[in-house]
């Protein structure tokens, strides 16, 4: 799962590996790009964190075991119909990221000469 950073594409593999090795790696991956809206990336990161804590927090010796655990976790997680409780509000963002938000200038009724 990738964001839209310009280096997050298959061409990057060819910059670091010989063509046959790059293609061999690319044959093993499936790229999924998150929507450009940043909150989708946050949700994906949250879910991956939960997966790691609840399912992948121990050594797993076989891929088949891992696949079964992840499938069971996913079924349970989807059945629970969890929601993300966003606690960082727009007002919080305006305070913390004030340099990124435009400032509305107050205008006087005075005329300038």
N, C-alpha and C positions, 0 to 999 in steps of 0.2 A: 504494500500500500504506500503510495507516494504522493507528495504534494507536487505542485507544478514548477518546482525549481528547474531551471534550464539544464542542469546536469542530471536530472532524474529521468533519463530516457535510455533506450537500448544503445544508442550511439556511444555513450560513455564507456561501455565495455570495450569497444574497439580502440579507444584511446589508451587503455591500460593493458590489453591482452592481445596476443596475435589473433588474427581473424578466426582461425579454427577453434581456438580456446574460447574466444568471446562468444562464438555461436553455440558452443557446447554449454556454456553457462546460460545463455539466453533461452536455450531449449528447456532448461530446468525451471525457469521463472515465468510467472504470469503477472504482468503489471496491472495494478488497479490504481487509478488516479482518483483522489478525492475531489469533490467539487471545489471550485475556487473559493467558495465561502468558507472562511476559516473555522467556523463552528463545527463543520463536518469533520475536519481534521482533529479537532479537540475531542469530539465524540469517539472517533476511531481510536485515538490514543487512550482515552479512558477505558474503553472496552478491552483493548489489548492489555492494559495494566491489570484489569480485573481478571482476565484470562490467565495472566502470569501468576497472580497471587492465589487464585482459587484452583488452578488446574495444573500449571506447569512449574510449581514451586519445589519440585523434587526431581531427582535424576530419573530419567526414563530411558531404559536400555534398548527398547525396540520401537521402530517407527509405527508398527501396527498398534502397539499399546498406546502410544501418543495419539494416534488417529482416533482410537476408541474413546480415550479420555476427553479429547477435545470435542468429539461428536456428542458425547453424553453431556458435557458442560454446556455446549451450545443449545441442546434441546432443553435443558433445565433453565438456562438463562432466557431463552425465547419464551418459554411457558410462563416464566415469572413476569414477563412484560414490564421490565424495569424502565424507569425514566431517569433522565439526568436532571438533577436539581441544580440549575444554574444559580450560583450565588454571587457571581461577579456581574453587577448591574451596569447599565450604561452610565449612570452617575458615578459609579466607582471608576469606570474606564476614563471618564472625563477628568477625574482627579489624578489618577495614576499616570495617564497618558496625555496629560494636558498639552504637551508639545505637538501632538498629532491632530488635535482638534482645532479647527479654526475658532478664533475668538471674535465674537460679534462686538464691534465697536459701538459705543454709545455715541449718538450724534447730538450736538447742541442745536438749539434753534438760532444760535448766533451766526451771523454772516461773517465770513472772513474776507479781509480785503487783500 
